[in-house]
Amino acid sequence: MSKRHALPHTPGFFAIALLTLGLPSIVLAQNEPGEMEEILVHGQRVVPLRDTTSSAATLIDADLRELPLNISVISRGLIEAVNTPTTTDLIEQSASVNTTTGHAATANGISIRGVTVSQEQNGRLKNGIPFYGLDAPIADPSALERIEVLKGAVGLLYGAAQPGGVINYVYRQPQSEAAYSARITGGGYDTGSIGASDVLRAELDATGAIGSSDVFSYRFTLGYEDSGNWQDYYYLERLAPTLQVRADITDRTSIQVLAEYIELDTNPSPLDTVVIDGEIEELDIETYLGATNDFSEEVTEQFQLALEHRLTDEWGLLVQGGWNTTNRDMGNTGYFFNANPEGFVRPIAFDQRRNSEGYYLGAHLTWAGVTGDFTHKALMGVNASENDMQNVNGFSTLSPGNPPFAEPVNIYDPVNVPYPHITNYNNSPPFAIQEWTYTDTGLNLQDLITYEPWNLNILLGLRYSRAEYDAVSSTDHNGADASGVTSDSDDDAWIPRVGLVWDLREDVSLFVSYGESFAPTSGAQRDVNGNPITDPERGEQLEAGIRYFWDDGGITLSAYELTKFDVAVPTGFPDISNVNGEQRSRGIELDVSGRISDVFDLYLSYAYTDTEVVDGGFNAISEGLPFAAVPENALVFWGFWYINDTWSLGYGLDYQDSSLGDAFGSFEVPERTLHQLRLNSRWALADDIQLDVGLEVRNLTDETWWRKTSSQVFLKRGEPRGVFATVSVNTNVF
């Protein structure tokens, strides 16, 4: 279909953006506290690929080398190098992270170390505050300073979470010095035709003091995109403004607020092909198998407040609060399984209205003191969160008369026509309604102890957490009354974390850590007898590693084993699972980032992940299999060579092994090897103005590849070769 409504943009928007590129006052703020410092190479200002900061790992002021935790930091420099409009591609720069396709262009599942990151609970953070809402646009890269992948059982500070880890999106902070930047990217994909594949994206950034005051500062970022891709009928519009205001009231007290709005209008395009005889069928790249009027409209709104106050030189107070809401209306066709021998399939039309609202409040006392030979960085406090969700779903195959069945489609020669999607849920009776509320409250105690005589850092932590999950289904998938169908759980647990870092010398250290996790069973899962599953999942992880640092870089090598107990394992029947399942993931990870020489920057992330469903419960066909959508080997590499004062050349490699396409091993998603080249020139227009012009080729060899998936109904093709140009102006007046 055509775009159902226009986002608040006009052709004048891009005129403004292009004019802004020429303004002499444009500045990129990178030098003040809270942001990465630029470095000079041949006189060029370069944002480094390495960042050693993690705000969410412990909520205390600590460098990564002090922590017995394995944390991958995707720096601002790497964000700019990858140059993608989606956080999906950014988080996969950590090889431990995998994303899977879903029933919309933005419905991506996330796993760390093979374990699914819970989007309903505390798997995703923004500035250390839990963010809830399935399938919502998480963040726009224009607003991000870095992304922290906290690996392992790290639910100590946030409550119920999976043992694989959590992801924290850290936003660019207000600066007191006036600074601005602009960046625009345009290009397209190699499909043999020009038009639908065109991509245009713009980013703006402004920061500085408000008026002449030295108390108030702000940061405003804006991401905008109006793009197609290589597929017929596909479109995407995104608008993402973010405003932050900081008030440094006194030397000891500061308050910061954040307001964010993300609007996304796109074709959901859940499925590009089908599986035939256990193999993914490769269709023409432009093929779209849905209806011409499929649509997905999503809106995310978020508000955060943070108060920091130094009570004394040793004691401080940190208070954080957040509210977010996500809403989506979607009309989608294209859910189907294997085609018949002639290539005909009957698609399922899926219409959905999904609303989510989340709240968070936390207060912690911090203490930085000394007792004898021991130095302490401690905190103690409480936090509470709530996530309210409502799903209203309609499936065409379950009610032939209202709405009608979708017409059969020949996958080799599809005839795309409109479909009468539900757009008014007040007058169109839905076929399934599900509502749930998740709440989590807890008490945190943590201390990072340094014993200098032995060169030891010891991390001790304990959380008492209570999580409650209430799910109610008003109707089942057949439209029958199901008001009595509930799945409630109310559980509490003590969650410990302990770790040790031993500095063998100033630049080499060993670390070991142990942590536990628990998470209530989510969704309306029932056992084979039809009884609700209420037992929580529990997990534990043991990890050991070694780190080596130099002035502008570092290496981390670690090995781990994590186990999940009391897992609800899918049986293949809707909402029916086996209980008491056990799953295991163990692996080796290598991360290298930093300056290798005066003219070469390197980023490398490698993960070997060995997963297994150890116990799948009664008659489980997944027992003994690895997890779906988790490759055994994954490698991400970026290298940048600064040739001279003007030119630099970058190369990127993204490799993933093949992986199972579903939990039952019915097919595999093939391996992928993607190459990228980037040529960049930097020109000093004045002492404080730098113009960047870049040309990049993605998927250089035009390899056919498929995104990882855990279901046959979500098979999505990866991007073909694409060529893009980027222009940005950066000025530094500090």
N, C-alpha and C positions, 0 to 999 in steps of 0.2 A: 504494500500500500504506500501511498505518499505519506509524508510526515504528518502525523495527526495534529500536531500543533507546533507552532514555532517557539523556540526558546527566545528569551528576550535579547535578540541580537538583530542587527541590521547590517547591510553592506558598509555602513559608516563605521561599524566597530573595527573592521579590518583597516579602514582608512586611518582611524585613530591609532591603531597599533603600528601601522607602517610609519606614520608621522612621528610616533614616539621613538622609533628606532633612530630618528635623526636628531633628537633633542640632545643638546650638549650636556644637560644636567643628569643624564642617565648614569646610575651608579650600581655596582653590585657589592652589597655588604657582606664581607667574609672575614673581617679581621677582629671583630669585637668578641668579648666573652660569650660563650654559648654557641659559637659557630667555628667551623674549621678555618684555620689560617691558610691563606694562599702562600705558595712558594714560588720562587723565581727560577726559571730555566731559560737560559739564553735571553734574559730580560723579559720573558713572558710571565704573566701571572697565571699560575696553574692551580686548580683545586685538586688536592691530592686524593688518591683512591683509598687512603687509609684513615680510619677514625677509631680512636681508642676509648670513646666515651660511651657509657651506658647508663641512662637515667632510671630505667625501669628495673634493672636487675636487683638492686638492693635499696633504692630510694635514699641512698647516702652518697656523699661525694667520694667516689673511689674510682681509680683507674682500673681498666680491665686486667692489668697484670697483677693486681692485688687479689683478684677474685678467683676462687676455685670453681668457676663456672665457664662453660664453653658458649661464647656469645659471638655470633657473626654480625658485624656492623656493615651495612650497605651505606657508604658515605655519600655526601652530596656530590663529590667528584664522580663517583660511580653512577649515581642517578643521572647526572648530565651526560656521562659517556654512553650509557645504555639508550638514553633519549627515547623513552617509550611513554605513551599516554596512560598506561595502565600499571597499577601496583602488582598485578599478577606476574608480569615479566620481571619486575624489580625484585620481588621476594625470591624468585627462582635464581637470582644471582648467588644465593647461598645454595650449594649443591645438596644440602640436607633437606631443602624444602621442595615439595612437589605440589603442583596444582592440578585439579581435575576439572573437566567440563561439567556443565549442568544444564538445566532446562532454560537458561537464558544466557545472553552474551556476557552478563556480569555475574552469573551464578556459578562461581568457581569454588570447588572444595579445596582445602589446604591441608597438607600433612607435613609434619616435621619428624624426621627419623622414622618415617613410615606410619606414624600415628596421626589420625585425623585431629586437626585443631578445631575445638568446639567453638562454633560461631554463636551458639545460643548461650554459652556460659562465659568463661573468661579467657578465651583463646586469642582475642585481638584487643590491643590497647591503643589508645591515642594519647600521647604524652603521659603514659602510665595510668590512664583511666580506662576501664573496660568499655568497649564499644559493642553494642548488640545490634542484631538485625541481619537475618539471612538474606543473601543475594543482593545486598545493597552496595552501591558504590562506596568503597571504603575510604579512599582519599585520592586527591589529585597530586601527582608528582610535583607540580609547581609549588606546593605548600610545604614540602618535606625537606628537612635538613638531613635526616638519616633514617634508616630502618634498622631496628635491633631485633635479631632473631635469637631469642633466649631459649637455648636448647636444654631439654631434660625436664625433670619434675621441678618446676619453678613456681608452683601455685602458692607458695608460702605467703606472699604478700597480697594475693588476689583471690584466693579461695579455690573452689572446685575448678579443676582444669585437667587436661589430659597430660600424661607423662612425657609426651614428645616435646612439648615446649609451647611458648606463646610468641606472638609477634607484636612489637611495639612500634608504632608510627610516630616519629618525633617531628614536630613542626618547627619551621624556621622562626626564630625568636625576634621580637622587637629590639632594635638597636637605637642608641641615642643619637648617632650621627646620621645625617640625611643621606639616603642612598636609594637608588632606583635601578631597575634593569628591565630589559625587554628581550624577547626571544621568539622567533617564528620559524616553524618547520613546515615544509611543503614537499610533496612528492607523490609517488604512486607505486603500484605493483605491476609486475610484468605478466600480463594476462593476454597480450596480443591486442588489447583495445584500451582506449583511454576514456575516462568518464567516471564510471562508478567507483573506480579504484583510487580516485584522487584523495589525498589526505592533506588537510590544512589544520595546523594547530598553532596557537599563540599563548604566550605566558608573559605576565607582567608581575613585577615585584617592587614594592615601595616600603621604605622604613625610615624612621627618624623621630626626632622630638616633635611633640604636638605644640605648635606655637613656639614661643621663646622659653617655655618651661623646661627645667631640667628634671622635673618630676615625672612627666608623662611622656611615653614613647609609644609608637604603634608599628605594626607590620601588616601590610595588605598584599595578598597574592591573588592572582586570577589565572585560572587555566580555562582555555576555550578550544573546542575542537568541532569541526564540521567535516566529516569524512565518510568515505565509503570503503569497501575493500574489493576483493577480487570476485565477489559473489553477486549474482543478480539479486535485485530488490533489497540489498543490504544498505543501511544508512546508520549513521551515529552522530548525534549532537550532544555535546557536554558543555555545561557551564558550571564553574566551580570557584566562587569567590570565598576568601577566608580573611577575616579581620581579627587582629589581636591588639589589645591595649594593655600596657604595663604602667603601673604607678609605683615608683620608688618613693614611698611616703617619707621614710627616714632611712638612715644608714642600716637600720635593723629590720625594717618592715617593707614588704613589697606585695602588691596584688596584681594578678594578671588574669585577664578574661579573653576567651576565644569564642568567636561566632563563625560558624561554617555553614555553607549551603552548597549542595551538589545536586544538579538536575541533569538527568540523562534520558534521552529519547533515542531509542534504537530498535532495530529489528532483532528479535530474540534469537532466531536462527539456531535451534538446539541441535540439529542433526544434519549432517552433510551426506551421509551414505548409510549402508547397512552391512551386516555381516552375512556372507554367503559361504556355506560349507566351512565355517571356522576361520574365514579370511575376510579382511576388510575390502570391500569392493571399491575400486578407484573409479570415480566418475569424472566427467569434465569439470575443471576447476570452477567454472562459473555456475554450476548447477545449484539451484535452490529447490528444495523439496517441500516447502511450506506454501502457505497462502500469500497472495500479494498484499493483503492488508494486515499481516501479522504485526504486532507492535509490543513494545515494552516501555513504560514510562515510570521512572524511578526518581524519588526525591529523598535526599538525606539532609537533615538539619541537626546541628550540634551546638551546644553551648557548654563551655568549661570555665571554671573559676579555680584559681590556686592562690593561696595565701601563705607566705613565708615570713616568719618573725623570729628574730634572735632574742630569746628571753635574757640570756647572758652570753658570755663568750663561749661557754660550753653547751648550753641548752638552747634548743630551737623548737619551733612548732611549724608543722607542715599540714595544711588543710586543703583538700582537693574535693571538688564537686563537679558533677557532669550530668547532662541530660542530652539524650539523642533520640531522634525518631526517624524511621525509614518507612516509606510507603511505595508500593508498587502496584500498578495495574498492568496486566499483561494479557494479550490474546495471541495464542501460539498454536501452530499446527506442525506436525512432523514427527510425532512420537510413534515409532513402530519398530517391529523386529524384522526378521529375515523376509526377504522378498520371495514370491513364488517363482517357479522356473522362468516365467515370461517377464519377470522384473516388476510385477505389480504388487503394491502394498496399499493397505488402507490406513491412512494417517489418523492419529488421535488429535482432536482439537482440545487444547488445555487453556482455559481462561482462569485467571487468578487475580484476586485482590489480597494483598498481604500488608499488614500494618504491624509495626513494632515500635515499642517505646521503652527506653532504658534509663535508669537512674543510678548514680553512684555518689557516695559520700565517704570520705576517709579523713581521719585525723591522727597524726603521729607526732610524738615527742622524739626529738633526736638529741643525742648526747655525744660529744666529742671530748673525751677526757683521758687522763693518765692515772693509772694505779700501779705504783712501783715501776717495773720494767715493761708493763703492758700498756699499750695505747689502744683506746676503744673508739669505734665508730658504731654507735648503737641506736636503735629506734624501738619504740613500743607504741602501739596504737590499735585502733579499731577501724573497720570499714564495713560498709553494707552496700549491696547492689540489688537491683530488681530489673527483670526483663519481662515485658508483657507483649505477647504476640497473638495475632489472629490471622488465620488462613481461611479464605473463602475460595473454594476450588470448583471448577466445572469440567467434566470430561464428556466429550461427545459420544463415545462408544457405549456409555452406560444409560443413555436416554435417547433412543432413536428419533423421537419426535421433537424434543425441545432441549437443546438445539439439534439440528439434523446431523446425521453422519457426515463426516468429511468425505469428499469424493476420492475413489482410488487413484493412485498416482503410479505412473510407470517411471521408475527411477532412471531409465535410460533416455526417456523423452518426456519429461514432466510438462504438464499443462497447468500453469499456475493461475488460479482464479481466486477471487475473494471468498471469505468465509464469514458467516454471521456471528462474529464474536460477541460475547456478553460485554456490554459497556455500562449497563445500569443494574447494579446488584440489588437495588431496592425493589425493582419490579421483576427481575429475572431470578427465579428460585435457584439457588446454588445446589450442587450435588453433594458437597462435603464442606463442613465447617469444623474447624478445630481451633481451640483457644488454649493457651497455656501461660502460666506465670512461673518464672524462676526467680528465687530470691537466695541471696548468699550473704551471711554475716559472719564476722570473725574477729579474733584478737591476735595481733602479731607481736612477736618478740624476736629480736635479731641483734647480733653483735658481731662486728668484724674486729678481731683482736690481732694486734701486731706485737710479736715478741722479738724485738730486735737482736738480742744476744744470739738467738738461734736462726735468725732470718726467716721467721715463720709468720704467716697470716692464717688465722683460723676463723672460719665463718660458722657460727652457730645460730640456728633459727628454729622456731616452733610456732605453729599457728593452730588455734582451735577454730574450726570452721563448721558452720551449720548451713546446709543447703536444702531448700525445699522446692519441689517441682510438682506442679498441679496441671494436668492436661485434661481437657474435656472435649469430647466430640459430640456436636449437636446432631449431625447426620453422618452416615457412613458413605462409602464411595458409590453406593447404589441409590442414594437419596433417602434411605429409610431412616426413621427416627433412631438416634443412638444417644439420646440425652443421658442415659445411665452409664455410658462407656467412659470411664475415667482411668487415668494412670497417674497415681500420686505417689510421691516418695518424700520422706522427711528424714534426713540423715545428718549425723555429725561425725567429725573425725579430728584427730590430732595429726597434723602434717609436719614432720620434722625435715630439717635440712642441715647437713653438716659437711664441711669441706676444709681442706688444708692446702696451702701453697707454701712450698719450701724453695727459697732462692738459693740455688747452688752457687751462683755468683750473680753479679749485678745484671747480667743480660740473659741468664738461663734460669728457669724455674720448673719445678714439677708440681702437679696438682692432682688431687683426688677428691671426689665428692660423692655423696649419697643423698638421695631425696625420695620422697613418697608423694603420691597424689591420690585424689579420689574425685569422682564425678557422678552425680545422680544420672540414672538412665533417662534419656530425653525422648520425646515423642510418645506416641501411643503404642509402644511395643508390648506384645503379649506373647506368652509362651505357647507351646503346642497344645495345651489344654484350654487356651483362651483366657488365662488369668493374667492380669497386668504384671509386668516386670517392674519391681520397685527396688531391688537390691542395687546399690551403687557399684560402679566399676572402681577398682583400685589398681594402683600402679606403683612400681618402684624402679629406681635406676641407680646403677653404679658406674662411675666414669673415672678414668685416669688419663693424664696427658702430660705433655712437655711443651714449654714455650721458649722461644728464642727471640730476642729483640735487638734491633739496632736503632740508630737515631731516628730514621724515618720509615721504619718498617718492622715486620715481625712475622713469625711462623708459629702456628699452633698445630700440634699433632695429638689426637686423642682417640681412645677406644672406649666403648660403652656397651652396656647391656641393659635393656629395660624390658619389663614384663608387665602385662595387664592381666588382672584376674577378674572373675565374675563378669565377663564380657557377654553382652547380648549379641549373639552371632546370627546373621540373617539365614533363613531357611530357603529363600526363594519364593515364599508365599507372602503376600502383602501384610505388613505389620506383624508377622509371626517370626519369632526368634527363638533360638536355643539359649538357655541360660548356663551359667557357670563355665563359660568358655575361657580359654587362656590363649593369649597372643604374646609373641616375643619378637623383639627387634634388637639386633646387635650390629655394631659396625665400627668402622674406622673413618675418621675425618681429618682432612688436611686443609688448612687455610694459610695462605701467604698473601701479604699485601704490603705495598710501600715502594720506596725508592730503591731500585737495584743499583743504579749508577747515576751520575749527574744528568744523564739525558734519557733515562729509561724508567718508567713506572710499570709495576706488575700487580695484577690481582689474579689469584688462583684459588678456587674452591673445589675440593674433591670429596666425594662421599661414597663409601662402600657400605651398603645397607642390606643386611641379611634378615629377612622377615619370615615368620612362620605362624600359621594358625596351629598352635600346639594341641589344643583341645577345643573342638567345635561343638561339643554337646552331643545329644542323641542323634545318630544317623546324619551327622553333618557332612555334606559333600565338600566343604571347604577345608576340612581338617588335613593338615600336612602341606597345604599350599602356601605360597608366599602371598603377601597382601596385594590386592589389586592396585594398579597405577603407581607402584613403587619400583623404580628400576634398581637393579643391584649396584650398578656403577653409574655415577653422574659426575660430570666435570664441567666447570665454567672457568674460562681463561680470558683475561684482557691484558694486552700489552700496548704501551704507548711509547713511541720513539720520537723524541724532540730533535728534529734534524738540524735546525738552526733557529735564528731569532724569529722566524716567520712560520715555518712549516713543521707539522708533526703528523705522524702516521700511526694509526691504531689498528689492531687486529683482535677480533673476538672469536671464541670457540665455545659452542654449547653442545655437549654430548650427553646422551642418555641411553642406557641399555633398553632393550625391549622389556615390556612388563605385561602382566595379566590385564585383560580388559574388563574383567568382572571378578567377583569373589569366588566364582565357581570354575574358573579356568576354561571357559568355553571358547575364548579367542585371545590373541595377543595384540598389543599395540607395538608396532616395529620400533627398532632403535632409531635415533635421529642424530645427525651430525651437521650442525649449522655453522657457517662461517660468516663473519662480518668484517668489512673493511671501512675505515674512517680516515679521510684526509682532511686536515684542518689547517687553516691559516689564521694567524693572529697579527693584527696591525695596530701599532700605536698611533692613534690619530692625534694624540697630545700626550703630555706627561701623565695625565690621569684618565685617559680614555683609551679603551681597547676594543677593537672590532674583531669579532670572530666570525669566520665563514667556514662552514663545514659541509662536506659531501660524504654520505655514507651509503653503502650497499649492504643490505641485509639478505641473509640466505643467498650468499654469493653464488653457489653452485646450483641454485634453483631446485633443491632437493624436495621431493614430495614427502611430507611427514604429517603425523597425526598427534594431536594433543592427548595427554594422558586422560584416561577415563575409567570409571568403575561400572559402566553400564553400556550395553549395546545401543540404547536409545539416545546417547549423548556423544556420538562420534563426530568430532570436529577436526577439520583439516587445518594444518598450520599454514602460516603465510608463505606465499611464493617469494621469488626474488623481488625486492623493492629497492628503489633508489630515492633518496631524500636529501634535501638541502636545508641547512639551518643557518640562520643569521642572528647574531646577538650582539648587543653593544653593552660593554661593562666599563664603568668608570669608577675609579677609587680616589676619593678626595680626603682620606684620613691623614 
